[in-house]
């Protein structure tokens, strides 16, 4: 149940592995979000979160068994683990509340302020040295998101404030994830976070439960499985790559979304989307090229 030794995780090859895990995680999250979008047409969001959390907890307990439970009880950072879970639940609440009021393009554009938050906090809270190349990758990726999602027309409103709050909470949650990864294994972090989600969403589900049919139940289980694997992949990526590096990989989710949209729905991206995707990929390549030069 011990996490890998931290100094070894900061080697050049470790950072590249962390980048790869981050890209994979956000690809899985994109598939997860596409299924959630289909389910929200007929099932309340809180019910989806409840079932997802239950599946992920079952996944954690099946793998970790008794040692994981004992570690969860004995861990000296129990309070910090629960605190991060509450922060993530609050981020989801803010995000979905804003989603009801804002166009998707504007919502995504504002939410992708999260990697900027991570990069800003990585220095003072984690002691990371954020290089010029990392700042450049973050900046290029953010400009790519602006091109791809065409966010013009954003106005100051309650919804705008909510989605920016969600981005800030997610960014801060990533910092906490990095901190906790120094003390506890990924499986314990995932178990604790989803336990908070299970309780919070379970309370919200009281009086508003809609029993799913077999097709929707299958999709709910798929959401839980994909979400669990994505979370584990992301948490492991955090062990190897600095937060300021891993933050850039979040932008690749937009590229995954475009590819998924074309593969499933036949959506053909516009010129601005293509330019944006190219910038995001350029940011990723810049990051990989510069991080390869980091001494092992």
Secondary structure as GFF3:
##gff-version 3
##sequence-region A 1 296
A	DSSP	alpha_helix	6	9	.	.	.	ID=ss1
A	DSSP	alpha_helix	12	39	.	.	.	ID=ss2
A	DSSP	alpha_helix	45	74	.	.	.	ID=ss3
A	DSSP	alpha_helix	78	99	.	.	.	ID=ss4
A	DSSP	alpha_helix	104	111	.	.	.	ID=ss5
A	DSSP	alpha_helix	114	126	.	.	.	ID=ss6
A	DSSP	alpha_helix	132	149	.	.	.	ID=ss7
A	DSSP	alpha_helix	158	181	.	.	.	ID=ss8
A	DSSP	alpha_helix	186	205	.	.	.	ID=ss9
A	DSSP	alpha_helix	214	240	.	.	.	ID=ss10
A	DSSP	alpha_helix	243	249	.	.	.	ID=ss11
A	DSSP	alpha_helix	252	265	.	.	.	ID=ss12
A	DSSP	alpha_helix	271	291	.	.	.	ID=ss13
###
